[in-house]
Amino acid sequence: MSIEIERAQAITWIRIQMAQQGLTLSHLQAAGCFAEPPPAPPPGAVRYRNAQGQGWDGRGAMPEWLLRAINAGQTVEHFRV
């Protein structure tokens, strides 16, 4: 099933639910359903940096520049700030 069909089915289901409950878009907006998400937390302090100034805070996936350096024989500790 394509994403377009799934999306259309979801929209239909939502419209049916809203009609059954007597809800309007105004009700949903007043309930905060469309509020802006909170801002993303600031990135962590850089713990590893290369000579070109690229950094990594040590969280999440290891960046490509660091993976390449490790595959070339360097250690992660070599880049510790």
N, CA, C and O atoms as CSV, one atom per row, in Angstrom:
chain,resi,resn,atom,element,x,y,z
A,1,MET,N,N,0.859,-1.173,0.000
A,1,MET,CA,C,0.000,0.000,0.000
A,1,MET,C,C,0.906,1.236,0.000
A,1,MET,O,O,1.884,1.304,0.745
A,2,SER,N,N,0.568,2.193,-0.833
A,2,SER,CA,C,1.415,3.377,-0.938
A,2,SER,C,C,1.172,4.327,0.228
A,2,SER,O,O,0.136,4.280,0.890
A,3,ILE,N,N,2.147,5.181,0.457
A,3,ILE,CA,C,2.048,6.157,1.540
A,3,ILE,C,C,0.888,7.111,1.314
A,3,ILE,O,O,0.260,7.564,2.270
A,4,GLU,N,N,0.596,7.422,0.039
A,4,GLU,CA,C,-0.519,8.328,-0.257
A,4,GLU,C,C,-1.847,7.713,0.155
A,4,GLU,O,O,-2.708,8.401,0.704
A,5,ILE,N,N,-2.016,6.427,-0.105
A,5,ILE,CA,C,-3.252,5.740,0.276
A,5,ILE,C,C,-3.361,5.666,1.790
A,5,ILE,O,O,-4.430,5.916,2.347
A,6,GLU,N,N,-2.270,5.326,2.461
A,6,GLU,CA,C,-2.285,5.255,3.931
A,6,GLU,C,C,-2.606,6.613,4.539
A,6,GLU,O,O,-3.363,6.705,5.506
A,7,ARG,N,N,-2.027,7.666,3.968
A,7,ARG,CA,C,-2.282,9.016,4.466
A,7,ARG,C,C,-3.756,9.388,4.271
A,7,ARG,O,O,-4.375,9.953,5.172
A,8,ALA,N,N,-4.312,9.078,3.112
A,8,ALA,CA,C,-5.720,9.376,2.836
A,8,ALA,C,C,-6.627,8.610,3.798
A,8,ALA,O,O,-7.624,9.153,4.274
A,9,GLN,N,N,-6.290,7.361,4.085
A,9,GLN,CA,C,-7.080,6.573,5.032
A,9,GLN,C,C,-7.001,7.158,6.437
A,9,GLN,O,O,-8.001,7.184,7.154
A,10,ALA,N,N,-5.823,7.627,6.835
A,10,ALA,CA,C,-5.662,8.228,8.162
A,10,ALA,C,C,-6.481,9.509,8.271
A,10,ALA,O,O,-7.129,9.753,9.289
A,11,ILE,N,N,-6.450,10.320,7.228
A,11,ILE,CA,C,-7.217,11.567,7.234
A,11,ILE,C,C,-8.712,11.265,7.324
A,11,ILE,O,O,-9.433,11.931,8.067
A,12,THR,N,N,-9.178,10.277,6.582
A,12,THR,CA,C,-10.591,9.892,6.638
A,12,THR,C,C,-10.959,9.446,8.047
A,12,THR,O,O,-12.002,9.836,8.571
A,13,TRP,N,N,-10.107,8.629,8.661
A,13,TRP,CA,C,-10.380,8.146,10.019
A,13,TRP,C,C,-10.461,9.319,10.999
A,13,TRP,O,O,-11.341,9.350,11.859
A,14,ILE,N,N,-9.551,10.275,10.869
A,14,ILE,CA,C,-9.551,11.442,11.762
A,14,ILE,C,C,-10.824,12.258,11.574
A,14,ILE,O,O,-11.436,12.697,12.548
A,15,ARG,N,N,-11.221,12.460,10.319
A,15,ARG,CA,C,-12.455,13.218,10.056
A,15,ARG,C,C,-13.673,12.530,10.665
A,15,ARG,O,O,-14.550,13.191,11.221
A,16,ILE,N,N,-13.726,11.209,10.559
A,16,ILE,CA,C,-14.844,10.457,11.147
A,16,ILE,C,C,-14.853,10.622,12.663
A,16,ILE,O,O,-15.902,10.861,13.261
A,17,GLN,N,N,-13.673,10.492,13.283
A,17,GLN,CA,C,-13.580,10.632,14.737
A,17,GLN,C,C,-14.004,12.027,15.187
A,17,GLN,O,O,-14.712,12.171,16.184
A,18,MET,N,N,-13.573,13.055,14.456
A,18,MET,CA,C,-13.936,14.430,14.801
A,18,MET,C,C,-15.448,14.626,14.690
A,18,MET,O,O,-16.059,15.260,15.549
A,19,ALA,N,N,-16.049,14.079,13.628
A,19,ALA,CA,C,-17.496,14.211,13.442
A,19,ALA,C,C,-18.252,13.486,14.549
A,19,ALA,O,O,-19.237,14.014,15.065
A,20,GLN,N,N,-17.813,12.292,14.922
A,20,GLN,CA,C,-18.481,11.522,15.972
A,20,GLN,C,C,-18.394,12.209,17.330
A,20,GLN,O,O,-19.317,12.109,18.138
A,21,GLN,N,N,-17.306,12.894,17.580
A,21,GLN,CA,C,-17.104,13.552,18.872
A,21,GLN,C,C,-17.539,15.016,18.858
A,21,GLN,O,O,-17.510,15.678,19.896
A,22,GLY,N,N,-17.938,15.520,17.708
A,22,GLY,CA,C,-18.350,16.920,17.609
A,22,GLY,C,C,-17.177,17.890,17.741
A,22,GLY,O,O,-17.336,18.994,18.262
A,23,LEU,N,N,-16.015,17.481,17.276
A,23,LEU,CA,C,-14.823,18.316,17.399
A,23,LEU,C,C,-14.602,19.140,16.130
A,23,LEU,O,O,-14.889,18.699,15.018
A,24,THR,N,N,-14.092,20.327,16.334
A,24,THR,CA,C,-13.708,21.180,15.212
A,24,THR,C,C,-12.208,21.447,15.300
A,24,THR,O,O,-11.558,21.113,16.291
A,25,LEU,N,N,-11.683,22.047,14.258
A,25,LEU,CA,C,-10.275,22.412,14.263
A,25,LEU,C,C,-9.985,23.370,15.420
A,25,LEU,O,O,-8.920,23.297,16.034
A,26,SER,N,N,-10.915,24.252,15.715
A,26,SER,CA,C,-10.742,25.194,16.835
A,26,SER,C,C,-10.589,24.456,18.161
A,26,SER,O,O,-9.776,24.843,19.001
A,27,HIS,N,N,-11.372,23.392,18.349
A,27,HIS,CA,C,-11.248,22.604,19.581
A,27,HIS,C,C,-9.841,22.011,19.709
A,27,HIS,O,O,-9.230,22.044,20.777
A,28,LEU,N,N,-9.351,21.473,18.602
A,28,LEU,CA,C,-8.024,20.851,18.621
A,28,LEU,C,C,-6.928,21.886,18.859
A,28,LEU,O,O,-5.976,21.633,19.597
A,29,GLN,N,N,-7.068,23.053,18.229
A,29,GLN,CA,C,-6.074,24.108,18.430
A,29,GLN,C,C,-6.080,24.577,19.881
A,29,GLN,O,O,-5.019,24.797,20.466
A,30,ALA,N,N,-7.261,24.731,20.462
A,30,ALA,CA,C,-7.366,25.169,21.860
A,30,ALA,C,C,-6.773,24.136,22.814
A,30,ALA,O,O,-6.287,24.487,23.889
A,31,ALA,N,N,-6.814,22.872,22.422
A,31,ALA,CA,C,-6.251,21.802,23.258
A,31,ALA,C,C,-4.745,21.678,23.083
A,31,ALA,O,O,-4.112,20.859,23.750
A,32,GLY,N,N,-4.160,22.480,22.191
A,32,GLY,CA,C,-2.713,22.459,22.005
A,32,GLY,C,C,-2.220,21.415,21.035
A,32,GLY,O,O,-1.030,21.101,21.016
A,33,CYS,N,N,-3.114,20.866,20.226
A,33,CYS,CA,C,-2.708,19.822,19.282
A,33,CYS,C,C,-1.741,20.320,18.220
A,33,CYS,O,O,-1.002,19.524,17.640
A,34,PHE,N,N,-1.731,21.604,17.957
A,34,PHE,CA,C,-0.876,22.131,16.908
A,34,PHE,C,C,0.161,23.105,17.453
A,34,PHE,O,O,0.662,23.963,16.725
A,35,ALA,N,N,0.476,22.969,18.725
A,35,ALA,CA,C,1.476,23.841,19.341
A,35,ALA,C,C,2.848,23.535,18.750
A,35,ALA,O,O,3.129,22.407,18.344
A,36,GLU,N,N,3.684,24.550,18.712
A,36,GLU,CA,C,5.054,24.366,18.223
A,36,GLU,C,C,5.797,23.436,19.174
A,36,GLU,O,O,5.633,23.535,20.390
A,37,PRO,N,N,6.607,22.539,18.636
A,37,PRO,CA,C,7.390,21.663,19.503
A,37,PRO,C,C,8.426,22.485,20.268
A,37,PRO,O,O,8.843,23.546,19.805
A,38,PRO,N,N,8.835,22.003,21.421
A,38,PRO,CA,C,9.854,22.735,22.178
A,38,PRO,C,C,11.157,22.772,21.390
A,38,PRO,O,O,11.413,21.888,20.572
A,39,PRO,N,N,11.970,23.774,21.628
A,39,PRO,CA,C,13.241,23.853,20.885
A,39,PRO,C,C,14.144,22.674,21.228
A,39,PRO,O,O,14.096,22.127,22.329
A,40,ALA,N,N,14.953,22.307,20.272
A,40,ALA,CA,C,15.892,21.204,20.475
A,40,ALA,C,C,16.923,21.610,21.524
A,40,ALA,O,O,17.327,22.772,21.582
A,41,PRO,N,N,17.344,20.667,22.343
A,41,PRO,CA,C,18.367,21.007,23.337
A,41,PRO,C,C,19.661,21.412,22.637
A,41,PRO,O,O,19.949,20.948,21.534
A,42,PRO,N,N,20.426,22.268,23.275
A,42,PRO,CA,C,21.689,22.680,22.643
A,42,PRO,C,C,22.622,21.479,22.528
A,42,PRO,O,O,22.583,20.578,23.367
A,43,PRO,N,N,23.449,21.462,21.506
A,43,PRO,CA,C,24.381,20.337,21.361
A,43,PRO,C,C,25.348,20.289,22.537
A,43,PRO,O,O,25.639,21.301,23.173
A,44,GLY,N,N,25.830,19.094,22.802
A,44,GLY,CA,C,26.778,18.925,23.897
A,44,GLY,C,C,28.122,19.543,23.569
A,44,GLY,O,O,28.408,19.890,22.423
A,45,ALA,N,N,28.915,19.668,24.569
A,45,ALA,CA,C,30.257,20.212,24.376
A,45,ALA,C,C,31.066,19.258,23.496
A,45,ALA,O,O,30.947,18.039,23.621
A,46,VAL,N,N,31.867,19.805,22.630
A,46,VAL,CA,C,32.695,18.996,21.732
A,46,VAL,C,C,33.755,18.274,22.551
A,46,VAL,O,O,34.494,18.892,23.318
A,47,ARG,N,N,33.820,16.966,22.380
A,47,ARG,CA,C,34.813,16.159,23.088
A,47,ARG,C,C,35.915,15.669,22.172
A,47,ARG,O,O,36.992,15.287,22.630
A,48,TYR,N,N,35.640,15.681,20.862
A,48,TYR,CA,C,36.623,15.225,19.884
A,48,TYR,C,C,36.655,16.235,18.739
A,48,TYR,O,O,35.608,16.708,18.297
A,49,ARG,N,N,37.852,16.565,18.261
A,49,ARG,CA,C,37.980,17.539,17.179
A,49,ARG,C,C,39.156,17.153,16.297
A,49,ARG,O,O,40.185,16.683,16.783
A,50,ASN,N,N,38.988,17.360,14.972
A,50,ASN,CA,C,40.091,17.068,14.059
A,50,ASN,C,C,40.799,18.361,13.667
A,50,ASN,O,O,40.405,19.446,14.096
A,51,ALA,N,N,41.824,18.244,12.867
A,51,ALA,CA,C,42.638,19.409,12.486
A,51,ALA,C,C,41.860,20.404,11.634
A,51,ALA,O,O,42.229,21.577,11.572
A,52,GLN,N,N,40.797,19.963,10.979
A,52,GLN,CA,C,39.989,20.870,10.168
A,52,GLN,C,C,38.910,21.572,10.989
A,52,GLN,O,O,38.142,22.370,10.449
A,53,GLY,N,N,38.846,21.283,12.282
A,53,GLY,CA,C,37.887,21.937,13.156
A,53,GLY,C,C,36.554,21.221,13.292
A,53,GLY,O,O,35.659,21.713,13.979
A,54,GLN,N,N,36.407,20.075,12.655
A,54,GLN,CA,C,35.169,19.320,12.790
A,54,GLN,C,C,35.135,18.693,14.172
A,54,GLN,O,O,36.144,18.173,14.648
A,55,GLY,N,N,33.974,18.743,14.819
A,55,GLY,CA,C,33.876,18.224,16.174
A,55,GLY,C,C,32.761,17.215,16.338
A,55,GLY,O,O,31.884,17.075,15.486
A,56,TRP,N,N,32.821,16.520,17.455
A,56,TRP,CA,C,31.800,15.535,17.820
A,56,TRP,C,C,31.696,15.543,19.330
A,56,TRP,O,O,32.713,15.587,20.022
A,57,ASP,N,N,30.462,15.499,19.857
A,57,ASP,CA,C,30.265,15.532,21.305
A,57,ASP,C,C,30.300,14.142,21.935
A,57,ASP,O,O,30.167,14.013,23.152
A,58,GLY,N,N,30.476,13.105,21.125
A,58,GLY,CA,C,30.566,11.752,21.658
A,58,GLY,C,C,29.224,11.061,21.780
A,58,GLY,O,O,29.160,9.914,22.222
A,59,ARG,N,N,28.141,11.742,21.394
A,59,ARG,CA,C,26.812,11.136,21.464
A,59,ARG,C,C,26.309,10.851,20.050
A,59,ARG,O,O,26.664,11.552,19.102
A,60,GLY,N,N,25.491,9.832,19.922
A,60,GLY,CA,C,24.938,9.488,18.622
A,60,GLY,C,C,25.969,8.789,17.751
A,60,GLY,O,O,27.012,8.332,18.220
A,61,ALA,N,N,25.642,8.723,16.476
A,61,ALA,CA,C,26.514,8.031,15.537
A,61,ALA,C,C,27.831,8.779,15.370
A,61,ALA,O,O,27.865,10.009,15.347
A,62,MET,N,N,28.896,8.025,15.255
A,62,MET,CA,C,30.218,8.614,15.049
A,62,MET,C,C,30.256,9.254,13.667
A,62,MET,O,O,29.831,8.632,12.694
A,63,PRO,N,N,30.753,10.477,13.560
A,63,PRO,CA,C,30.780,11.150,12.255
A,63,PRO,C,C,31.746,10.468,11.282
A,63,PRO,O,O,32.680,9.768,11.674
A,64,GLU,N,N,31.478,10.706,10.001
A,64,GLU,CA,C,32.286,10.085,8.943
A,64,GLU,C,C,33.768,10.418,9.062
A,64,GLU,O,O,34.613,9.545,8.866
A,65,TRP,N,N,34.096,11.673,9.381
A,65,TRP,CA,C,35.511,12.052,9.453
A,65,TRP,C,C,36.248,11.234,10.502
A,65,TRP,O,O,37.410,10.879,10.305
A,66,LEU,N,N,35.585,10.931,11.614
A,66,LEU,CA,C,36.216,10.164,12.680
A,66,LEU,C,C,36.284,8.678,12.316
A,66,LEU,O,O,37.275,8.008,12.607
A,67,LEU,N,N,35.227,8.169,11.677
A,67,LEU,CA,C,35.257,6.782,11.219
A,67,LEU,C,C,36.390,6.550,10.221
A,67,LEU,O,O,37.084,5.536,10.289
A,68,ARG,N,N,36.575,7.488,9.299
A,68,ARG,CA,C,37.659,7.359,8.318
A,68,ARG,C,C,39.019,7.339,9.006
A,68,ARG,O,O,39.896,6.557,8.640
A,69,ALA,N,N,39.188,8.207,10.006
A,69,ALA,CA,C,40.467,8.264,10.717
A,69,ALA,C,C,40.734,6.966,11.474
A,69,ALA,O,O,41.863,6.475,11.478
A,70,ILE,N,N,39.718,6.413,12.106
A,70,ILE,CA,C,39.875,5.151,12.845
A,70,ILE,C,C,40.194,4.016,11.883
A,70,ILE,O,O,41.052,3.178,12.163
A,71,ASN,N,N,39.499,3.992,10.743
A,71,ASN,CA,C,39.769,2.948,9.738
A,71,ASN,C,C,41.173,3.071,9.163
A,71,ASN,O,O,41.731,2.092,8.666
A,72,ALA,N,N,41.744,4.265,9.229
A,72,ALA,CA,C,43.107,4.478,8.733
A,72,ALA,C,C,44.154,4.182,9.805
A,72,ALA,O,O,45.353,4.309,9.557
A,73,GLY,N,N,43.699,3.785,11.004
A,73,GLY,CA,C,44.642,3.390,12.041
A,73,GLY,C,C,44.771,4.345,13.216
A,73,GLY,O,O,45.525,4.070,14.149
A,74,GLN,N,N,44.065,5.442,13.192
A,74,GLN,CA,C,44.133,6.409,14.293
A,74,GLN,C,C,43.218,5.950,15.426
A,74,GLN,O,O,42.305,5.156,15.199
A,75,THR,N,N,43.453,6.439,16.637
A,75,THR,CA,C,42.578,6.105,17.767
A,75,THR,C,C,41.638,7.270,18.039
A,75,THR,O,O,41.930,8.414,17.692
A,76,VAL,N,N,40.517,6.965,18.659
A,76,VAL,CA,C,39.557,8.010,19.031
A,76,VAL,C,C,40.205,8.977,20.012
A,76,VAL,O,O,39.981,10.186,19.945
A,77,GLU,N,N,40.998,8.447,20.911
A,77,GLU,CA,C,41.629,9.291,21.927
A,77,GLU,C,C,42.552,10.341,21.340
A,77,GLU,O,O,42.788,11.374,21.966
A,78,HIS,N,N,43.073,10.098,20.164
A,78,HIS,CA,C,43.936,11.063,19.487
A,78,HIS,C,C,43.191,12.376,19.239
A,78,HIS,O,O,43.809,13.440,19.186
A,79,PHE,N,N,41.880,12.305,19.090
A,79,PHE,CA,C,41.069,13.486,18.757
A,79,PHE,C,C,40.393,14.115,19.966
A,79,PHE,O,O,39.673,15.104,19.828
A,80,ARG,N,N,40.619,13.546,21.159
A,80,ARG,CA,C,39.978,14.075,22.365
A,80,ARG,C,C,40.461,15.493,22.624
A,80,ARG,O,O,41.652,15.792,22.534
A,81,VAL,N,N,39.496,16.369,22.952
A,81,VAL,CA,C,39.808,17.779,23.232
A,81,VAL,C,C,40.223,17.911,24.676
A,81,VAL,O,O,40.531,19.012,25.132
